[in-house]
Amino acid sequence: MDYILNGYQVNEATWFYLSLLLIVAVFFRFNRLWSLRNADLVLLLSISPGLLLLNSSRPTIGYAWLFVCTGLLLLRLFLDPVFKRRPLLEQNLNASGLAFLCFAAFAFQVTKVATEPPAASTVATVRQADELLRRKDGSTGRAVSETVSGPATKLITATTAVAPARLVAQNSGQRVSAELIAARIIACLSHLSVIIGLIYLGKRHLGDIRIGVAMATMYLLLPSTAYQVSNVDHVLPAALVIWSLAFYYKPMIAGGLMGLACGTVFFPAFLLPLWVAFYGRKGAVRFGAALAIVASVLIGTLALTASDGQSFMRQMIGSIDWSILQFQNGSGVGFWAAISPVYRLPVMAVFLVGVIMLTIFPRKKSIEHLMAHSAAIVVATQLWYPQHGGVYVMWYLPLVLGVVFRPRLAHLVPPDSAPLLRVARTAHTEGRQERTFSTINRQQLR
């Protein structure tokens, strides 16, 4: 950042301390120390020390720390339906100050993206998106260890970042490579889409745009965002999932966005049974139709770069993350690297049972259940994922923030149930009015 802010140098540990003070000052409830909000803040902030330990000389302790914190966060999400009282808690900063802090935090994150080298996975994604635009099959010459992005990530990167980056690079006289510009553009756009999605969610469904700004500010201030600021594979799937939640009342749009999310990484696929059960029979048909359309488009993008059938199958197989099926000793990097894979099998079995239980119960779901259960499923994938399990905080962070900041949302139900709910609420309101009028009449007669 020294190129933009002269003399400004902040390492990861200092960023943690500064963000800790800001988050406590703005969001901590000093007048209600034992509130649920304060417990949620402690859980979210406790993840950052584990990420710091990964870059130290004790990464094993870091993975163990993340494993424990992820388990506690999962327990909190499972218990979310128990907390019936969800009062609207104001922040310790007024709306104007909160908006300014949100804008300033985003400016610092953009500066960090623009001045630091992008993540290797993001550069690999840009390279594969460029191959897509040039209709070139690069899977034959790609190293085995190189990260392979999903077809949706390549398609989105090609249309929103690679093409504009070429124009910028040409106008700048090739002083900066188009690949580097594209990597920075797609990273900034991914974070911006998460921020706007959280603000829209707060305004449209949570009843107050200030809640949306508070969620966006918290997202930008948490150290995990700064640590993984240029990892598009971490941020883009979460952006698509949060926008699916924002458009839950339109199954076709939600299904299309969820289909794109499934085309980026593997974890949104575990959300599909829950979302289908949420919509019911009619809504699930529209949701599934949108998924099928997006899947056809993504398969078509692979066909564009395939020279023959063998090349197409190679790209199809290469776009799937097969590392989750590794069960050899010493396979993977993370908590399970030094542990026998036999112990990971029961964890995966419990995960699958949990997905089934969250899908079935309760039978009638509102957006409260959809939000909390989706967050719980994504968090639970961290406990058995063999490659850096627990590190992918950005996958679930926007969803968890929605659970933390939401008020009571029992009235937000699937679109097919909304007319029945409106009739019931109207009848309830009319009944209350009739009882009120009869009471007034009786008092007047007396």
C-alpha positions in Angstrom: 0.0 0.0 0.0 3.0 2.3 0.2 2.4 3.3 -3.4 -1.0 4.9 -2.5 -0.6 5.7 1.2 2.9 6.8 1.8 4.5 5.1 4.8 1.5 2.8 5.4 2.6 -0.7 6.4 0.3 -3.1 8.2 1.0 -6.8 8.7 -1.6 -9.4 9.4 -1.2 -9.4 13.2 -1.6 -5.6 13.3 -4.6 -5.8 11.1 -6.2 -8.2 13.5 -5.6 -5.9 16.5 -6.9 -2.8 14.7 -10.0 -4.6 13.4 -10.7 -6.1 16.8 -10.8 -2.7 18.4 -13.0 -1.3 15.6 -15.5 -4.2 15.7 -15.8 -4.1 19.5 -16.3 -0.3 19.5 -19.0 -0.4 16.9 -20.9 -3.7 17.4 -20.2 -4.9 21.0 -23.2 -4.5 23.3 -21.7 -3.0 26.5 -25.0 -2.7 28.2 -25.9 -6.3 27.6 -22.7 -8.3 28.1 -24.4 -11.7 28.0 -26.3 -11.1 24.8 -26.3 -13.4 21.8 -24.8 -10.6 19.7 -21.7 -10.5 21.9 -21.3 -14.3 21.8 -21.5 -14.2 18.0 -18.8 -11.5 17.8 -16.5 -13.6 20.0 -17.0 -16.6 17.8 -16.3 -14.7 14.6 -13.3 -13.0 16.0 -11.9 -16.3 17.4 -11.4 -17.6 13.9 -8.7 -15.0 13.0 -6.0 -16.3 15.4 -6.2 -19.7 13.7 -5.6 -18.1 10.3 -2.6 -16.2 11.8 -1.1 -19.4 13.1 -1.2 -20.9 9.7 1.4 -18.4 8.5 3.7 -19.0 11.5 6.0 -21.8 12.4 3.0 -23.7 14.0 0.5 -24.4 11.2 -0.7 -27.6 12.9 -1.9 -25.7 15.9 -3.6 -23.3 13.5 -5.6 -26.0 11.8 -6.5 -27.5 15.2 -7.6 -24.0 16.3 -9.8 -23.6 13.2 -11.3 -27.0 13.7 -12.4 -26.2 17.2 -13.7 -22.8 16.3 -15.6 -24.1 13.3 -17.2 -26.8 15.5 -18.4 -24.1 18.0 -19.8 -22.0 15.2 -21.6 -25.0 13.8 -23.1 -25.7 17.2 -24.3 -22.0 17.4 -26.0 -22.3 14.0 -27.7 -25.6 15.0 -29.1 -23.8 18.1 -30.3 -20.8 16.2 -34.0 -21.8 16.2 -33.8 -21.9 20.0 -33.2 -18.2 20.3 -36.8 -16.9 19.7 -36.2 -13.5 21.0 -34.4 -11.5 18.4 -34.7 -7.8 19.4 -33.4 -5.2 17.0 -30.0 -4.1 18.3 -28.7 -0.7 17.2 -25.0 -0.3 16.5 -22.8 1.9 18.6 -22.4 4.2 15.6 -25.1 6.2 13.9 -26.1 5.5 10.3 -24.0 8.1 8.7 -20.9 7.1 10.6 -21.5 3.4 9.8 -21.8 4.2 6.1 -18.6 6.2 6.1 -16.8 3.4 8.0 -18.1 0.8 5.4 -16.9 3.0 2.5 -13.5 3.5 4.1 -13.0 -0.2 4.9 -13.9 -1.1 1.3 -11.4 1.5 0.1 -8.7 -0.1 2.2 -9.5 -3.5 0.9 -9.5 -2.3 -2.7 -6.1 -0.7 -2.1 -4.8 -3.9 -0.7 -6.0 -5.8 -3.8 -4.5 -3.2 -6.1 -1.0 -3.0 -4.5 -0.3 -6.6 -3.4 0.3 -9.6 -5.6 -3.0 -11.6 -6.2 -3.4 -15.1 -5.0 -2.0 -17.8 -7.2 -5.5 -19.4 -7.6 -6.9 -16.2 -8.8 -4.2 -15.8 -11.4 -4.8 -19.4 -12.5 -8.5 -18.6 -12.8 -7.8 -15.6 -15.0 -5.5 -17.7 -17.2 -8.2 -20.3 -17.7 -10.8 -17.6 -18.4 -8.5 -16.2 -21.1 -8.3 -19.7 -22.6 -12.1 -19.8 -22.7 -12.3 -16.5 -24.6 -9.7 -17.8 -27.1 -11.5 -21.1 -27.3 -8.3 -23.0 -26.4 -8.2 -26.2 -24.4 -5.4 -25.6 -21.9 -6.1 -28.8 -19.8 -3.4 -30.8 -21.7 -0.5 -28.6 -20.8 -1.7 -27.7 -17.3 0.3 -29.0 -14.3 -1.3 -31.4 -12.0 -0.8 -29.2 -9.0 -2.3 -26.1 -10.7 -5.7 -25.0 -9.4 -8.6 -25.8 -11.7 -11.5 -23.4 -11.5 -15.1 -24.4 -12.1 -16.7 -23.5 -15.4 -18.9 -20.8 -13.8 -15.8 -19.0 -12.3 -14.1 -19.0 -15.7 -17.3 -17.8 -17.5 -17.8 -14.9 -15.0 -14.2 -14.0 -15.0 -14.0 -14.0 -18.8 -17.0 -11.7 -19.2 -16.4 -9.3 -16.3 -12.6 -9.1 -15.9 -10.5 -10.5 -18.8 -12.1 -8.6 -21.6 -12.0 -5.2 -19.8 -8.4 -5.9 -18.6 -7.3 -6.3 -22.2 -8.5 -2.9 -23.1 -6.9 -1.3 -20.0 -3.6 -3.1 -20.8 -3.6 -1.9 -24.4 -4.3 1.7 -23.4 -1.6 1.7 -20.7 1.0 0.6 -23.2 1.4 -2.9 -21.6 3.0 -1.4 -18.5 0.8 -3.7 -16.5 -0.1 -7.2 -17.8 -3.7 -7.9 -18.6 -3.6 -11.0 -16.5 -2.7 -9.0 -13.4 -5.3 -6.4 -14.1 -8.0 -9.0 -14.6 -7.1 -10.8 -11.3 -7.5 -7.5 -9.4 -10.8 -6.6 -11.2 -12.5 -9.9 -10.5 -11.3 -9.8 -6.8 -12.8 -6.3 -6.3 -16.0 -7.2 -8.1 -16.5 -10.3 -6.0 -16.2 -8.4 -2.8 -18.4 -5.6 -4.1 -21.1 -8.1 -5.0 -21.1 -9.5 -1.5 -21.3 -6.0 0.0 -24.2 -4.9 -2.2 -25.9 -8.3 -1.6 -25.8 -7.9 2.1 -27.1 -4.3 1.9 -29.9 -5.4 -0.3 -30.7 -8.3 2.0 -31.0 -6.0 4.9 -33.2 -3.5 3.1 -35.4 -6.0 1.3 -35.9 -8.8 3.9 -34.4 -7.7 7.3 -36.5 -4.5 7.4 -33.8 -1.9 7.7 -31.0 -0.8 5.3 -28.9 0.0 8.4 -28.8 -3.7 9.2 -27.5 -4.3 5.6 -24.8 -1.6 6.0 -23.8 -3.1 9.4 -23.4 -6.6 7.9 -21.3 -5.2 5.1 -19.2 -3.2 7.5 -18.6 -6.2 9.7 -17.7 -8.2 6.6 -15.1 -5.7 5.6 -13.6 -5.3 9.1 -13.2 -8.9 9.9 -9.5 -10.0 9.5 -10.4 -13.0 7.5 -11.6 -10.8 4.7 -8.2 -9.0 4.6 -6.3 -12.2 4.8 -8.2 -13.7 1.8 -9.0 -10.5 -0.1 -7.7 -11.7 -3.5 -8.9 -15.3 -3.3 -11.7 -15.2 -5.9 -12.4 -18.9 -5.4 -13.3 -18.1 -1.7 -15.4 -15.0 -2.3 -17.3 -15.5 -5.6 -19.3 -18.6 -4.5 -20.4 -16.8 -1.3 -21.5 -13.8 -3.4 -23.7 -16.0 -5.6 -25.2 -17.8 -2.6 -26.0 -14.5 -0.8 -27.7 -13.2 -3.9 -29.7 -16.4 -4.2 -30.9 -15.8 -0.7 -31.7 -12.2 -1.5 -33.9 -13.4 -4.4 -35.4 -16.3 -2.6 -38.9 -15.1 -3.5 -38.2 -15.7 -7.2 -37.3 -19.4 -7.6 -36.1 -19.0 -11.2 -33.6 -16.3 -10.3 -32.5 -18.0 -7.1 -32.1 -21.3 -9.0 -30.0 -19.6 -11.7 -27.7 -18.0 -9.1 -27.4 -21.2 -7.1 -26.6 -23.1 -10.3 -23.7 -20.6 -11.0 -22.5 -21.1 -7.4 -22.5 -24.9 -7.9 -20.4 -24.3 -11.0 -17.7 -22.5 -9.0 -16.9 -24.9 -6.2 -18.4 -28.0 -4.8 -20.1 -26.9 -1.5 -23.3 -25.2 -2.9 -24.4 -28.6 -4.2 -25.0 -29.7 -0.6 -27.5 -26.8 -0.3 -29.7 -28.0 -3.2 -31.8 -30.5 -1.2 -32.5 -27.9 1.5 -33.6 -25.3 -1.0 -35.8 -27.7 -2.9 -37.5 -28.7 0.3 -37.9 -25.0 1.2 -39.8 -24.2 -2.0 -42.1 -27.1 -2.0 -43.6 -28.8 -5.1 -44.4 -25.8 -7.3 -41.4 -23.6 -6.4 -39.0 -26.6 -6.6 -40.0 -27.1 -10.3 -39.1 -23.6 -11.2 -35.9 -23.7 -9.1 -34.9 -27.0 -10.7 -35.6 -25.7 -14.2 -33.3 -22.7 -13.6 -30.6 -25.1 -12.4 -30.9 -27.2 -15.5 -30.7 -24.1 -17.8 -27.5 -22.9 -16.0 -26.0 -26.4 -16.1 -26.6 -26.5 -19.9 -24.9 -23.1 -20.4 -21.9 -24.2 -18.3 -21.5 -27.4 -20.2 -21.8 -25.4 -23.4 -18.8 -23.2 -22.4 -16.7 -26.3 -22.0 -17.8 -27.5 -25.4 -16.6 -24.3 -26.9 -13.0 -25.0 -26.0 -13.1 -28.7 -26.7 -11.5 -29.9 -29.9 -13.0 -33.4 -29.7 -14.9 -35.6 -27.4 -11.9 -36.7 -25.5 -10.9 -33.0 -24.8 -14.5 -32.3 -23.6 -14.5 -35.2 -21.1 -11.0 -34.2 -19.9 -12.3 -30.7 -19.1 -15.5 -32.0 -17.5 -13.5 -34.3 -15.2 -10.9 -31.6 -14.5 -13.6 -29.1 -13.4 -14.6 -31.3 -10.4 -12.7 -31.2 -7.1 -11.8 -34.8 -6.7 -9.6 -34.1 -3.6 -12.6 -34.6 -1.3 -12.5 -38.3 -2.2 -8.9 -38.7 -1.1 -8.5 -41.3 1.8 -4.8 -42.2 1.6 -2.6 -41.6 4.6 -0.9 -38.2 4.5 -3.2 -37.0 1.7 -4.4 -33.4 1.8 -3.2 -30.4 3.6 -4.8 -29.3 6.9 -6.2 -30.8 10.0 -6.6 -34.3 8.5 -3.1 -34.4 6.9 -1.5 -36.2 9.9 -4.6 -38.2 11.0 -5.7 -41.5 9.6 -8.4 -41.0 7.0 -10.5 -43.7 8.8 -11.5 -41.1 11.3 -12.7 -38.7 8.6 -15.3 -41.2 7.4 -17.6 -41.0 10.5 -17.4 -37.1 10.3 -18.6 -37.3 6.7 -21.3 -39.7 7.6 -22.5 -37.4 10.4 -22.4 -34.5 7.9 -24.6 -36.3 5.4 -27.1 -37.2 8.2 -27.1 -33.6 9.3 -27.9 -32.4 5.8 -30.8 -34.8 5.6 -32.1 -33.7 9.0 -31.9 -30.0 8.2 -33.6 -30.7 4.9 -36.5 -32.5 6.5 -37.1 -30.6 9.7 -39.0 -28.5 10.1 -41.4 -29.4 7.3 -42.7 -25.8 6.9 -39.7 -23.5 6.6 -39.3 -19.8 6.6 -36.3 -17.7 5.5 -35.0 -18.0 9.1 -34.5 -21.8 8.6 -33.2 -21.4 5.1 -30.5 -18.9 6.2 -29.4 -20.7 9.3 -29.5 -24.2 7.8 -27.6 -23.1 4.7 -24.9 -21.5 6.9 -24.7 -24.6 9.0 -24.2 -26.9 6.0 -21.4 -24.7 4.5 -19.7 -24.5 7.9 -20.0 -28.2 8.4 -18.1 -28.9 5.1 -15.0 -27.4 6.8 -14.9 -30.2 9.3 -14.2 -33.0 6.9 -12.7 -31.2 3.8 -9.2 -32.6 3.4 -7.6 -29.6 1.6 -7.0 -26.8 4.1 -10.2 -27.5 6.0 -11.4 -24.6 8.1 -9.5 -22.0 6.0 -12.4 -21.2 3.7 -14.1 -18.7 6.0 -15.3 -16.6 3.1 -17.5 -19.4 1.9 -19.9 -19.0 4.9 -19.1 -15.6 6.3 -21.9 -13.6 4.5 -24.5 -16.3 5.4 -23.4 -16.3 9.1 -23.6 -12.5 9.2 -27.1 -12.7 8.0 -27.9 -15.1 10.9 -26.2 -12.9 13.4 -27.9 -9.6 12.4 -31.3 -10.8 11.5 -34.5 -10.1 13.5 -37.5 -12.4 13.6 -38.4 -13.4 10.1 -41.1 -16.0 10.6 -43.4 -14.1 8.2 -41.0 -14.6 5.2 -42.1 -17.9 3.7 -41.7 -19.6 0.3 -43.5 -17.6 -2.5 -46.2 -20.3 -2.9 -47.1 -20.0 0.8 -47.1 -16.2 0.9 -50.8 -15.7 -0.3 -52.0 -18.1 2.5 -49.9 -16.2 5.0 -51.2 -12.9 3.9 -54.8 -14.1 4.3 -54.1 -15.4 7.8 -52.4 -12.2 8.8 -55.3 -10.1 7.4 -57.8 -12.2 9.2 -55.8 -11.9 12.4 -55.6 -8.1 12.0 -59.3 -7.7 11.3 -60.1 -9.8 14.3 -58.0 -7.6 16.5 -59.7 -4.5 15.1 -63.2 -5.9 15.7 -62.3 -6.8 19.3 -60.8 -3.3 19.8 -64.0 -1.6 18.4 -66.3 -3.7 20.5 -64.3 -2.8 23.6 -64.5 0.9 22.8 -68.3 0.6 22.2 -68.8 -1.1 25.5 -66.9 1.5 27.4 -68.9 4.3 25.7 -72.2 2.6 26.6 -71.1 2.4 30.3 
